[in-house]
């Protein structure tokens, strides 16, 4: 991923937020047998880890296809993204762009035991079912434990300690404030490229930038006053 200092996302906390809000990921492996292979699975954070660690599962035989546990893999997490028209800028000549937030997370998977895999599967189900008025569980009133065990046997659980990541948050940081406001208005509108989720991400990014600038200005003013 081509990096630009203006768009680099380096905060571990922000990466964790991105994972929590966008749990559907792409797993990419460079294998000895088949070269590049990719699969797609829901992923949770291991909230007990000091750094970033991912929890997921793959359906058999994906663990063989990816040669999991033998080498580093890449997980791609994609946040809100969308087309930005130059017509949303001003009258000056301009080209369109695409705003997005994404991260490439690298680590070597640890293969979980059957019991650990079952706990990860239950956590995944609970994570998504908790949003519903009548959650269904893998085990319990509306679940069959034997059926759950049979399904779990067809999967392999994984824990991936992330050893490095590359991330990018491109939200028109290089545009004037009035242009940013116009872009957000368009994204919140009803046009063909409206995207409320991208608008919210842009607001969050620019609010954080404004707060950081205000804090820096306040610190500079305090330092000047102390020297006076």
VOBA-1610 file (N, C-alpha, C; in pm, whole numbers, padded with zeros to 5 digits, always signed):
BEGIN
Unk+00085-00119+00000Unk+00000+00000+00000Unk+00089+00124+00000Unk+00070+00210-00099Unk+00151+00332-00110Unk+00118+00424+00007Unk+00222+00471+00073Unk+00202+00555+00190Unk+00221+00704+00159Unk+00146+00784+00228Unk+00157+00929+00222Unk+00152+00976+00367Unk+00251+01051+00413Unk+00252+01092+00554Unk+00123+01158+00600Unk+00053+01226+00509Unk-00071+01295+00546Unk-00183+01197+00581Unk-00173+01074+00530Unk-00281+00978+00546Unk-00242+00856+00630Unk-00120+00850+00679Unk-00074+00734+00755Unk-00153+00718+00885Unk-00196+00595+00910Unk-00267+00563+01034Unk-00174+00475+01117Unk-00124+00530+01228Unk-00025+00458+01307Unk-00071+00422+01447Unk-00189+00467+01486Unk-00238+00445+01622Unk-00292+00303+01640Unk-00240+00232+01738Unk-00289+00097+01769Unk-00436+00103+01810Unk-00473+00204+01888Unk-00612+00216+01930Unk-00705+00236+01811Unk-00661+00313+01710Unk-00743+00334+01591Unk-00754+00207+01507Unk-00647+00129+01503Unk-00653+00001+01432Unk-00753-00092+01500Unk-00751-00094+01633Unk-00846-00178+01707Unk-00989-00133+01680Unk-01012-00003+01678Unk-01146+00048+01647Unk-01189+00005+01507Unk-01097+00012+01412Unk-01127-00027+01275Unk-01167-00175+01269Unk-01096-00259+01341Unk-01128-00402+01344Unk-01264-00426+01409Unk-01288-00360+01522Unk-01416-00380+01591Unk-01534-00342+01503Unk-01519-00234+01428Unk-01631-00184+01348Unk-01643-00251+01211Unk-01539-00322+01170Unk-01537-00382+01036Unk-01481-00524+01045Unk-01557-00618+01103Unk-01502-00750+01133Unk-01492-00847+01015Unk-01543-00809+00898Unk-01534-00899+00782Unk-01402-00870+00710Unk-01310-00968+00709Unk-01175-00944+00660Unk-01135-01042+00550Unk-01031-01003+00479Unk-00970-01087+00377Unk-00837-01141+00430Unk-00819-01272+00421Unk-00694-01337+00462Unk-00615-01371+00336Unk-00490-01325+00331Unk-00405-01349+00215Unk-00279-01423+00260Unk-00248-01534+00191Unk-00127-01611+00221Unk-00045-01632+00094Unk+00086-01626+00110Unk+00178-01659+00000Unk+00228-01801+00029Unk+00166-01900-00034Unk+00190-02040+00002Unk+00296-02104-00087Unk+00356-02209-00035Unk+00455-02284-00114Unk+00387-02364-00224Unk+00269-02419-00196Unk+00205-02510-00291Unk+00129-02438-00401Unk+00060-02328-00366Unk-00032-02266-00461Unk-00006-02119-00488Unk+00101-02064-00431Unk+00126-01921-00448Unk+00028-01841-00364Unk-00018-01728-00416Unk-00109-01643-00341Unk-00249-01704-00334Unk-00305-01710-00213Unk-00444-01755-00195Unk-00511-01657-00099Unk-00643-01645-00113Unk-00719-01552-00028Unk-00850-01616+00014Unk-00893-01583+00135Unk-01023-01626+00187Unk-01083-01511+00266Unk-01211-01524+00303Unk-01282-01415+00370Unk-01360-01470+00489Unk-01336-01410+00607Unk-01398-01460+00729Unk-01423-01345+00827Unk-01520-01363+00919Unk-01537-01266+01027Unk-01426-01282+01130Unk-01383-01170+01185Unk-01269-01169+01276Unk-01303-01081+01397Unk-01263-01126+01515Unk-01278-01048+01638Unk-01141-01012+01693Unk-01136-00907+01774Unk-01016-00876+01849Unk-01006-00966+01972Unk-00885-01007+02004Unk-00860-01067+02134Unk-00842-00951+02232Unk-00948-00918+02304Unk-00946-00801+02391Unk-00855-00818+02512Unk-00805-00939+02535Unk-00714-00962+02648Unk-00569-00935+02611Unk-00540-00916+02484Unk-00402-00898+02439Unk-00354-00756+02467Unk-00225-00743+02496Unk-00165-00610+02517Unk-00160-00533+02386Unk-00116-00599+02280Unk-00110-00536+02149Unk-00235-00569+02069Unk-00216-00596+01941Unk-00328-00635+01856Unk-00319-00784+01830Unk-00426-00856+01859Unk-00434-00998+01826Unk-00574-01026+01774Unk-00583-01110+01673Unk-00709-01140+01607Unk-00753-01283+01640Unk-00884-01302+01647Unk-00942-01435+01667Unk-01038-01464+01554Unk-01026-01582+01495Unk-01116-01619+01387Unk-01114-01770+01369Unk-01177-01815+01263Unk-01175-01956+01226Unk-01177-01964+01075Unk-01138-02077+01021Unk-01155-02104+00878Unk-01225-02238+00864Unk-01298-02253+00755Unk-01361-02381+00728Unk-01261-02475+00662Unk-01263-02600+00706Unk-01174-02698+00644Unk-01211-02715+00496Unk-01115-02723+00404Unk-00971-02738+00425Unk-00893-02609+00403Unk-00950-02493+00436Unk-00877-02368+00415Unk-00747-02362+00495Unk-00743-02432+00608Unk-00619-02429+00686Unk-00506-02497+00609Unk-00540-02593+00524Unk-00439-02659+00440Unk-00405-02570+00321Unk-00507-02512+00259Unk-00485-02424+00144Unk-00393-02309+00181Unk-00415-02249+00299Unk-00334-02134+00342Unk-00202-02176+00409Unk-00185-02305+00434Unk-00066-02352+00507Unk-00052-02278+00640Unk-00165-02268+00711Unk-00169-02187+00831Unk-00078-02241+00939Unk-00010-02149+01005Unk+00086-02183+01108Unk+00227-02199+01057Unk+00242-02204+00924Unk+00376-02226+00866Unk+00445-02097+00828Unk+00369-01990+00809Unk+00430-01864+00766Unk+00336-01748+00798Unk+00387-01629+00779Unk+00310-01507+00803Unk+00195-01495+00703Unk+00082-01443+00751Unk-00030-01414+00662Unk-00066-01266+00678Unk-00145-01216+00584Unk-00192-01078+00590Unk-00344-01076+00602Unk-00394-01002+00698Unk-00538-00977+00712Unk-00565-00834+00665Unk-00660-00819+00575Unk-00698-00686+00525Unk-00833-00648+00584Unk-00835-00535+00654Unk-00960-00483+00709Unk-00993-00353+00636Unk-01115-00345+00585Unk-01159-00230+00505Unk-01271-00157+00577Unk-01249-00029+00605Unk-01352+00053+00666Unk-01435+00126+00562Unk-01508+00230+00601Unk-01589+00305+00507Unk-01505+00361+00393Unk-01561+00362+00272Unk-01489+00414+00157Unk-01589+00460+00052Unk-01544+00544-00040Unk-01635+00589-00145Unk-01574+00691-00239Unk-01643+00709-00349Unk-01603+00801-00456Unk-01623+00946-00413Unk-01525+01030-00444Unk-01531+01173-00415Unk-01517+01249-00547Unk-01623+01318-00587Unk-01625+01388-00715Unk-01552+01522-00706Unk-01477+01560-00810Unk-01414+01692-00810Unk-01517+01804-00814Unk-01640+01772-00855Unk-01747+01872-00852Unk-01784+01914-00712Unk-01736+01840-00611Unk-01765+01876-00473Unk-01659+01969-00414Unk-01555+02001-00494Unk-01446+02085-00444Unk-01478+02233-00467Unk-01443+02282-00586Unk-01464+02421-00623Unk-01457+02429-00775Unk-01440+02546-00829Unk-01439+02563-00974Unk-01303+02535-01037Unk-01201+02515-00956Unk-01067+02493-01009Unk-01057+02355-01073Unk-00968+02338-01172Unk-00949+02204-01231Unk-00907+02103-01123Unk-00965+01986-01128Unk-00935+01884-01028Unk-00973+01748-01083Unk-00923+01644-01018Unk-00957+01508-01058Unk-01030+01441-00941Unk-01107+01337-00968Unk-01176+01268-00859Unk-01078+01187-00775Unk-01126+01141-00661Unk-01045+01056-00575Unk-01136+00957-00504Unk-01076+00874-00420Unk-01151+00776-00342Unk-01105+00789-00198Unk-01195+00819-00109Unk-01161+00825+00034Unk-01184+00689+00097Unk-01098+00653+00192Unk-01107+00520+00252Unk-01023+00513+00378Unk-01050+00410+00457Unk-00963+00374+00568Unk-00946+00223+00562Unk-00820+00178+00567Unk-00792+00034+00556Unk-00662+00002+00628Unk-00646-00124+00664Unk-00524-00168+00730Unk-00486-00307+00682Unk-00356-00330+00670Unk-00300-00462+00642Unk-00231-00508+00770Unk-00279-00617+00826Unk-00227-00669+00953Unk-00153-00800+00927Unk-00031-00811+00982Unk+00054-00926+00953Unk+00085-01005+01080Unk+00084-01136+01069Unk+00122-01222+01180Unk+00114-01368+01139Unk+00175-01453+01219Unk+00172-01597+01194Unk+00064-01660+01281Unk-00036-01726+01221Unk-00148-01780+01299Unk-00105-01890+01397Unk-00167-01888+01513Unk-00156-01997+01609Unk-00282-02084+01595Unk-00264-02213+01574Unk-00378-02304+01560Unk-00434-02335+01699Unk-00563-02314+01718Unk-00625-02334+01848Unk-00668-02479+01868Unk-00681-02517+01995Unk-00733-02650+02027Unk-00883-02654+01994Unk-00941-02773+01996Unk-01085-02786+01968Unk-01168-02705+02066Unk-01131-02710+02194Unk-01207-02634+02295Unk-01192-02484+02273Unk-01072-02441+02243Unk-01049-02298+02217Unk-01125-02254+02091Unk-01124-02338+01990Unk-01196-02306+01866Unk-01345-02289+01895Unk-01401-02378+01977Unk-01543-02369+02009Unk-01574-02239+02082Unk-01484-02198+02172Unk-01506-02072+02244Unk-01501-01953+02148Unk-01411-01958+02049Unk-01404-01850+01951Unk-01532-01846+01867Unk-01580-01963+01825Unk-01703-01969+01747Unk-01822-01914+01828Unk-01828-01951+01954Unk-01935-01900+02040Unk-01925-01748+02056Unk-01802-01698+02069Unk-01783-01553+02083Unk-01824-01480+01956Unk-01793-01538+01840Unk-01833-01477+01713Unk-01985-01471+01701Unk-02051-01582+01732Unk-02197-01585+01725Unk-02256-01483+01822Unk-02206-01481+01946Unk-02259-01389+02046Unk-02238-01244+02004Unk-02122-01215+01946Unk-02090-01077+01905Unk-02195-01022+01810Unk-02237-01102+01715Unk-02333-01054+01615Unk-02477-01070+01662Unk-02506-01177+01733Unk-02642-01201+01780Unk-02684-01102+01890Unk-02587-01049+01965Unk-02619-00955+02072Unk-02693-00831+02021Unk-02682-00802+01891Unk-02750-00685+01834Unk-02898-00711+01808Unk-02941-00835+01815Unk-03078-00872+01781Unk-03167-00877+01906Unk-03298-00855+01889Unk-03388-00855+02004Unk-03400-00992+02071Unk-03387-01100+01993Unk-03391-01234+02050Unk-03269-01312+02002Unk-03155-01292+02066Unk-03030-01354+02019Unk-03037-01507+02020Unk-02980-01567+01918Unk-02966-01713+01912Unk-02822-01748+01948Unk-02805-01850+02026Unk-02672-01891+02071Unk-02636-02027+02011Unk-02506-02057+02013Unk-02464-02190+01967Unk-02513-02297+02062Unk-02525-02260+02189Unk-02577-02352+02290Unk-02681-02278+02372Unk-02781-02348+02421Unk-02883-02282+02500Unk-03022-02320+02453Unk-03118-02234+02484Unk-03259-02264+02460Unk-03288-02299+02315Unk-03234-02220+02221Unk-03264-02239+02081Unk-03148-02307+02006Unk-03061-02373+02078Unk-02945-02435+02013Unk-02937-02582+02050Unk-02873-02657+01965Unk-02851-02799+01986Unk-02701-02820+02001Unk-02658-02860+02120Unk-02515-02872+02146Unk-02447-02972+02054Unk-02516-03082+02025Unk-02459-03182+01934Unk-02438-03123+01796Unk-02537-03047+01749Unk-02526-02983+01617Unk-02411-02883+01618Unk-02398-02804+01724Unk-02290-02706+01735Unk-02154-02775+01731Unk-02141-02886+01803Unk-02014-02959+01804Unk-01981-03013+01665Unk-02083-03060+01594Unk-02060-03115+01460Unk-02014-03005+01363Unk-02078-02890+01371Unk-02038-02777+01286Unk-01897-02731+01322Unk-01867-02722+01451Unk-01735-02676+01495Unk-01625-02769+01445Unk-01654-02898+01433Unk-01553-02993+01387Unk-01510-02967+01244Unk-01590-02895+01169Unk-01554-02863+01031Unk-01478-02733+01017Unk-01434-02678+01131Unk-01361-02551+01130Unk-01230-02564+01207Unk-01142-02469+01183Unk-01014-02461+01256Unk-01004-02321+01315Unk-00986-02313+01447Unk-00975-02184+01514Unk-00835-02128+01508Unk-00828-01995+01503Unk-00698-01928+01489Unk-00688-01810+01585Unk-00569-01788+01634Unk-00533-01663+01702Unk-00412-01607+01630Unk-00419-01481+01592Unk-00311-01419+01514Unk-00256-01300+01590Unk-00142-01313+01658Unk-00077-01197+01718Unk-00021-01110+01605Unk-00063-00986+01597Unk-00020-00897+01489Unk+00118-00842+01524Unk+00215-00874+01440Unk+00353-00830+01466Unk+00387-00700+01395Unk+00309-00663+01293Unk+00330-00536+01223Unk+00203-00504+01144Unk+00185-00377+01112Unk+00071-00339+01030Unk+00106-00215+00948Unk+00035-00201+00838Unk+00043-00081+00754Unk-00101-00035+00735Unk-00128+00092+00765Unk-00266+00140+00759Unk-00271+00281+00702Unk-00385+00311+00643Unk-00403+00439+00575Unk-00544+00491+00599Unk-00553+00619+00635Unk-00680+00685+00658Unk-00686+00809+00568Unk-00744+00794+00451Unk-00748+00903+00352Unk-00886+00965+00355Unk-00897+01080+00418Unk-01026+01146+00440Unk-01021+01294+00400Unk-00954+01324+00288Unk-00944+01462+00238Unk-00873+01553+00336Unk-00771+01500+00407Unk-00696+01583+00500Unk-00619+01694+00429Unk-00597+01677+00297Unk-00521+01776+00221Unk-00611+01883+00159Unk-00738+01888+00198Unk-00832+01985+00142Unk-00868+02091+00246Unk-00902+02212+00201Unk-00944+02317+00294Unk-01070+02276+00370Unk-01090+02339+00485Unk-01202+02304+00572Unk-01336+02319+00501Unk-01350+02426+00420Unk-01478+02447+00353Unk-01505+02338+00249Unk-01399+02288+00185Unk-01415+02179+00088Unk-01453+02051+00160Unk-01389+02025+00273Unk-01423+01907+00353Unk-01570+01910+00393Unk-01618+02027+00434Unk-01759+02039+00473Unk-01852+02010+00355Unk-01815+02055+00235Unk-01898+02028+00117Unk-01899+01879+00085Unk-01785+01816+00095Unk-01777+01672+00068Unk-01866+01596+00166Unk-01858+01631+00293Unk-01940+01564+00394Unk-02088+01585+00366Unk-02124+01708+00327Unk-02265+01735+00293Unk-02312+01645+00179Unk-02228+01629+00076Unk-02265+01544-00038Unk-02279+01398+00006Unk-02188+01352+00090Unk-02193+01214+00136Unk-02314+01188+00225Unk-02361+01291+00293Unk-02478+01277+00378Unk-02609+01300+00302Unk-02597+01339+00174Unk-02715+01368+00094Unk-02779+01244+00035Unk-02851+01264-00076Unk-02922+01152-00138Unk-02875+01127-00281Unk-02754+01173-00314Unk-02699+01152-00447Unk-02652+01009-00468Unk-02604+00978-00590Unk-02564+00840-00622Unk-02442+00792-00543Unk-02363+00885-00489Unk-02244+00844-00413Unk-02256+00880-00265Unk-02379+00897-00219Unk-02400+00923-00077Unk-02350+00805+00005Unk-02289+00837+00120Unk-02237+00732+00209Unk-02232+00787+00351Unk-02338+00770+00429Unk-02338+00821+00566Unk-02222+00768+00651Unk-02184+00642+00629Unk-02075+00586+00710Unk-01942+00654+00677Unk-01918+00686+00549Unk-01796+00756+00511Unk-01800+00900+00563Unk-01916+00964+00556Unk-01930+01099+00610Unk-01897+01101+00759Unk-01946+01003+00832Unk-01919+00996+00976Unk-01771+00977+01004Unk-01706+00895+00921Unk-01561+00871+00938Unk-01483+00999+00907Unk-01526+01073+00805Unk-01460+01200+00774Unk-01477+01299+00887Unk-01598+01309+00941Unk-01620+01400+01053Unk-01529+01364+01171Unk-01520+01236+01199Unk-01437+01192+01312Unk-01291+01230+01290Unk-01241+01205+01169Unk-01101+01236+01138Unk-01074+01386+01151Unk-01160+01467+01092Unk-01135+01612+01092Unk-01162+01675+01227Unk-01256+01621+01304Unk-01275+01670+01440Unk-01150+01644+01524Unk-01090+01526+01507Unk-00968+01493+01579Unk-00853+01585+01537Unk-00843+01614+01407Unk-00739+01705+01358Unk-00755+01844+01416Unk-00880+01894+01418Unk-00905+02028+01472Unk-00874+02033+01621Unk-00909+01928+01692Unk-00881+01923+01836Unk-00731+01922+01861Unk-00657+01847+01777Unk-00512+01841+01793Unk-00448+01976+01765Unk-00497+02046+01661Unk-00443+02179+01630Unk-00473+02278+01742Unk-00595+02269+01797Unk-00632+02359+01906Unk-00544+02335+02029Unk-00520+02206+02059Unk-00436+02173+02174Unk-00293+02222+02152Unk-00242+02207+02028Unk-00107+02253+01997Unk-00096+02405+02009Unk-00200+02475+01959Unk-00199+02621+01969Unk-00204+02667+02115Unk-00284+02598+02194Unk-00295+02632+02336Unk-00162+02609+02408Unk-00096+02497+02373Unk+00034+02468+02436Unk+00137+02572+02394Unk+00135+02614+02269Unk+00230+02715+02221Unk+00206+02848+02290Unk+00077+02884+02307Unk+00044+03009+02373Unk+00091+03007+02519Unk+00074+02892+02586Unk+00118+02879+02724Unk+00268+02890+02736Unk+00339+02828+02640Unk+00485+02833+02641Unk+00532+02976+02619Unk+00466+03048+02529Unk+00503+03189+02502Unk+00479+03274+02626Unk+00367+03249+02695Unk+00336+03325+02815Unk+00440+03298+02924Unk+00484+03175+02934Unk+00584+03141+03035Unk+00717+03209+03008Unk+00748+03229+02878Unk+00876+03293+02843Unk+00871+03444+02857Unk+00749+03498+02859Unk+00734+03645+02863Unk+00775+03702+02997
//
